Amino acid sequence: MSGRGRGRGGRGGRGRGEYYKNKYGGRGRGGRGGSYDRSGSNASTDGDKKSDGGGGSDSPQAAFDPNVPRPGGDNGGTHSALVELLRRLDGKQYPGYHDIESSTKGWVNDMEGYSLYIGRAQSDPYSRPTRCRVIVKCDTANFPPVSYQNKVRSVALGDYLNRLFFQCCKSMGADKKDGDGQGSGGGGRGGGWSGAKGGDIEIAKPSQHVIEQTAVRILSNGDVCAQFTVNLPARGRTIQGHRAVQIFDQTLPQLVQKALLYASLDQAAVTGHVLNVEDQEWVRSSLDVRGMIAFVPDGAVLPRKSGADDKPMDSKKSDDEDDDTPNLVRFHSPDTLRVTFDLPNMQKTLAGIGFRKGITLVVGGGFHGKSTLLSALQVGMYNKIPGDGREFCVCSPNAVKIRAEDGRNVSSVNISPFINNLPFGQGTDSFTTADASGSTSQATNIMEALEMGAKTLLIDEDTCATNFMIRDDKMIQLVHKDKEPITPFLYKARTLSKQGISVILVVGSCGDFFDVGDTTILMDCFSCHDVTARAKQIAATRAANGGALAASKENFGNVTPRCPVGSAFKPTGKVSVRSKAVVAYGDTELDLSGLEQLVTREQTNAIALALQRLPALGPDSKMTIFQVLTQLNALLDQGDGLDALANGQFDGTLARPRVFELAGAINRLRSKGSFVQLK
């Protein structure tokens, strides 16, 4: 019978996969044990066990965990030794790149004043690029100690250097693959199996926000640590050693020289960036003692270019130089609400609107700037780069954006302060569902935020469940209160405020909230006006719901602490981040689109790693989610920072999320029995 009936390639029905298992001893085509997933997760096998002839049924499959990174080799030596090694590897098979791995020893370049560390080399040219770390000695980088003397300055300096390294990669063409003919090495025509591949250097792309990250950071001793990837060059599956020499001996030293050494930089720009960021943090830290929860300066540019571009809106409608039509209204505070801050570094007085503790209503017609203002406030816990337009738009660090989120997962949350007496006797003091409605999801989001210590709630009626927010007097007359399980937010806002929880609420359709508002501002054509007196006058002439709201003495209720169950968070397969809002957590898709205060994919990367630490919680653990994340925060505040999540993998794609977004991800993971209430 023809060999065509025996599987691909005529290998007796074994197929191509079985052929390679036999050829390489059940350890993958890379020949180094285990397999490397192309999405970037290192997969491991038990290195002490070996198959007895070919990776058949005796292979140690039970030991396989796609989320446990495999350690790289630990060679090392001088920079010249690395160069010589790469030359010897030229023309050899691609797995030979494992010889350049150096996890702790490093390749020391004394002439340039830095050490290069290379993580586990990629298994083939199509795998995720190889992670690398460069540490530039303090006396080589030579940044003034005052530029990193505290945490805020250190983060700001690292952010500036990350931006510069990214820009240098672009301007030098170092981020171009050889196969597209545009790489810094040139040469390769690309295309097909035998074409030139790789050769590009990439570092995390910075955003408009200044956030603690792992791409470039300043160590406590003044050394500069940069983490990036190198796509090790090849032609087909053959090592291009001389091209690799060009990358590590020419391109990388130039990047270090241009982006990481103080003497090469615009020193005034470095200082200005660091001091501007520190002043933003100072204003934010001053809010609470002055009785405020947010501040927006005069002259701020709140609108963005588009929903897909977070850069500030241009001042003109078009790029036509003759078109002077204004397209941008800069923010200007009303006189009655204006406050000032004397910036300690920039030595100037900053004026703008101060949002007082309590309940602030933002009203106005559609498309007049209400949601634009709230969008600026909801990211006001992050510092911005100079020139963003929203620098000094600051908000309390414990402010949480609340919205309805139909279909989200809920596990053992006490939502009884808002919803109770469900039909058929269903309780709500430990509410669990895999498909929450608009009202139950919004109630859950509030209770989870309060559980984590939120002190300010940011709410936009556009993204709320109407029946959760209000019930007017006509509906009350038709549907008796005893038949309505929902206590609207309107009736709870005042009791929340009395307990120290402030609210900024965008509302354009219901004036009943005038009864509970402490301050009301009107957005008119993106101009801000204080209409508090008029709103109170209107509320006095006609009380909401015939006076029922004013007469309500109802307490808020209780926030019940919950404990995550570690075993429920063990992934059933590989964990990978697909986008800022989606994590593939084993067989489960984790949707984070409801966490509007996540601003970078790098934060989601950190969340995915943090989630995988939860299975370490013992079965008898009584740690609440608040305690678990407080402990994690303390770990991240230590010397290694976010690198503590990366297991020594030189991961430069992490940024620090807040505990609220970490908790939000944990709460949304669809896993049965993921929480129990603390009794």
Secondary structure by P-SEA (a helix, b strand, c coil): cccccccccccccccaaaaaaaaacccccccccbbbbcccbbbbcccccccccccccccccccccccbbbbbbbccccaaaaaaaaaaaccccccccccccccccccccccccbbbbbcccccccccccbbbbbbbccccccccccccccaaaaaaaaaaaaaaaaaaaaaaccccccccccccccccccccccccccccccccccccccccccccccccccbbbbbbcccccccccccaaaaaaaaaccaaaaaaaacccccccaaaaaaaaaaaaaaaaaaaaacccccccccccccccccccccccccccccccccccccccccccccccccccbbbbbcccccbbbbbbbbcccbbbbbbcccccaaaaaaaaaacccccccccccccccccccbbbbbbbccccccccccccccccccccccccccccccccaaaaaaaaaaaaaaacccbbbbbccccccccccccaaaaaaccccccccccccccaaaaaaacbbbbccccccccccccccbbbbbcccbbbbaaaaaaaaaaaccccccccccccccbbbbbbbbbcccccccccbbbbccccccccccbbbbcccccccccaaaaaaaaaaaaacccccccccccaaaaaaaaaaaaaccccccccccccccccbbbbcaaaaaaaaaaccccccccccc
